[in-house]
Every structure is written in C-alpha cells, then in structure tokens.
Amino acid sequence: MAFNLLDSVKALFTHDLVRQAASSLGENESEIHKAISGIAPSILGGIISHANSGVEEAGVVLQQAKGAARSGILNNLGNIVRGNIAADGSGMLQRLFGDRIGRITDALAGFAGIKESSAISLMATTTSGAFGLLGEHVIQNSMSAGGLSNFLSSQRASVAAALPANLSALSSFVGLNSTGAAARPRTPVAVHPPTPDSTRKSWLTPLLLAIGAIVLVWVIIKACSGGPSTKASQEESAATSDSSSTVTTMPASIKVQLPDGTELDAYKGGIEDKLVAYLNSTDPADSISSSRWFDFDNLNFKTGSAELTDSSMKQVQNLAAILKAYPKVSLKIGGYTDKTGSEQENMKLSQQRADAVLDALKKVGASAAQLVGAQGYGSQFAKAAANAPDEVRRADRRISVSVRSK
C-alpha cells in the first residue's frame, strides 16, 4: 500500500495524545480533533512547498527529516504538546511560513475555536511528527533530495483536498494554492512577545517564541550539524534572533539599501534585513501591529551590566540610519530576560538594558521623536524553565524593537 503522509500524520494523534493535549492546553477533545484536521494539511503544505522551491531547500528538508527520525522525536510528541521539551532556535514553523505564520495561526485557531497558544503548540507538535514520519520514509526508501521532492509532489493533491473548506483562504499561504505552485515564503519576520497593550492577537507572539523552543529544532538541527553551537551566558548576551541560533556557520553578509542611498553592512536575515523589508512592504499582512517585534542579532552587554559592548554599536548605528532614512517610522524598544533569578531583578535588568539601547540610539543621532520609549518585560514572556540549559534559555534573553508607525 502506498505511503500516505497526511493519513500517517493524523494517525499520530491517538486518543491518548488528544486527551493529553486537551488537558494540557485547556481545550476539549473535539476542538483538538478539529484543529488537527486543519493543522495537518497546512503543515504538510508548507513542507511540500519548501521542498519543491529548489534543490537546496529539498536537501535541507531531507536532512531535517532524517535528523528527526533518528532523534526518536515520534516517541516524544506528548512532551512537545505539553511544552516539556524546549530548545534554542527559531523553529521550522518560522522557516516554513515566514511572516505568514501569524495569519495562519489566527485562522487555524478561529477555525477550531481554540486559543492561539493552543494552536501554536499543536502546530509545533504536528511539524515534529510530520518530519519524523517523513524521515523514516526517506531512510527506508534511501531517498535523495530529488526523490523526496518528487514524493512530496505526489502528495500535494491529497493534502490540498484535505484542507477544510472554511480554511480555503489559507491555500496560498501554506503552499496549497489551486495552481499547485509552491508558495515560497518571504524573508521571515521575527514575531516576539507583545506589550501589555496588545490586542487578543498579541498572545500569539509569546508562543511564536516558543516555536523557537520546540524540540524540533533541537533534534533536527543537532542531528544535521552534530550539535548546537556554543551560546553566550545570560550576563554576556541579551540579544538573539532566529538568524543566529543553532547554526554552525556565519550568516551571509549583505548590503541593505536604504531609500536615501545609504548602504548598510548587515547579515542576511538579520534585524536590518528584516526591518527594511517590512518597512518597504505594502502587503496588508505587514501593517502596523504592536505584537510584531524584531530581534537584534548582534547586540551584547558587558558581563552583569546594562553597558553595551563596543561591537554592539555597529548595529545600533545601523538602526539609527534606518530611522533617518524612514522619517515616518517610530520604534519602541523592548527588553526581555530568562527565568533565572528573581523577577524583581529581571525586570530591573531588562528595563536598564532597554533604556541603554534607547540612549545609545539617541547618542548616535536617532531622532528622539522616532523613539516612543523603552520597556523591560523581565521574564514574564520567557518560555524555558529556570533550570533549563543556558542554550535553551538563550532565546528568552533579547532586545527587540516594535514598529509603531511607518
């Protein structure tokens, strides 16, 4: 009998796993079942689209699938849905869907009548399971990247047909549009913990950070690269982004062109690259949202202090240049810590570091009128446990910016 990836993914959600998910997420079992009916084809659509967007991407999917299968992830789905397994990284959901992920999650949560946080947990679990199953199939059949691409192409029609009618608008977002063309995601935009004044949709963003903490990246990237790279300590680094985590090679250097002709030296996928792409976008999905945050990816502080290192000033200067080139733009600075230490101290440190970045921006020429403030959120949005390894907690420590006008 031919292997049907969609049916196999759905079969992972046994009665016991659904019951665990309902209990852990505070939903009822019927809602979990309904959610999976939309999540499974959506996730597979993203994987199919990604694997068919080029030879290089097919190779990436191939290696990640093998890594997932060899990690034993299929035996740990219950721990993922309960949030008991966490690791550093931006997560495959972000890689698959980029800045579409907010709209996809919102639609899936609304369709099933569940919280957006629950939808994120189920999506992460489904992604882990899908890669594990795909990896087993790849290994058993000695597939090459081309063979994997062909196999996934053969699954597209059944996956597209399984997407519930109420979610048909998602087809183009998850790569299952009627033309069958792969909808390649744009450069991902980091979405991070919201400010307290956010709307209901703001609860999506803290959980998007959890995507980066899901074991999928831990087991897949670890298997592909031979282990995670060394991470800085909490005192030494409060800035991290999805472009700099769990990789063993430096990101590609690029030139970011600004409207006033200025060229910035930056990294592909870094804050400058993502922020300028967002500011230039006219897509309604890129409208102003207080729940959308961009992480600094090369910003560090001296040990145990809120004093920026000299090397951090380059990115501060780049951000000031962006503000100058986009005079209508205003930004808010946010500071975050992990769960180690007292919350009182975490709030103090995160506020001091956010203020330090705000002050540094002003000192290098950023207009005060374009800086609407700085706020420290301490560990209130941290996802990793206080006793988790430092490499796990690293994703919870960062300085971010939110665009409030453009």
Secondary structure as UniProt FT lines:
FT   HELIX           5..12
FT   HELIX           15..25
FT   HELIX           29..51
FT   HELIX           55..71
FT   HELIX           73..75
FT   HELIX           77..81
FT   TURN            82..83
FT   HELIX           92..97
FT   HELIX           98..100
FT   HELIX           101..112
FT   HELIX           116..140
FT   TURN            141..142
FT   HELIX           145..162
FT   HELIX           165..170
FT   TURN            171..175
FT   TURN            178..179
FT   TURN            196..197
FT   HELIX           200..203
FT   HELIX           204..213
FT   HELIX           215..225
FT   TURN            234..236
FT   TURN            242..243
FT   STRAND          253..257
FT   TURN            259..260
FT   STRAND          263..267
FT   TURN            268..269
FT   HELIX           271..280
FT   HELIX           284..286
FT   TURN            290..291
FT   STRAND          294..295
FT   STRAND          300..301
FT   TURN            303..304
FT   HELIX           310..312
FT   HELIX           313..325
FT   TURN            327..328
FT   STRAND          330..336
FT   HELIX           343..363
FT   TURN            364..365
FT   HELIX           368..370
FT   STRAND          371..376
FT   TURN            378..381
FT   TURN            386..387
FT   HELIX           390..393
FT   HELIX           394..396
FT   STRAND          398..405
//
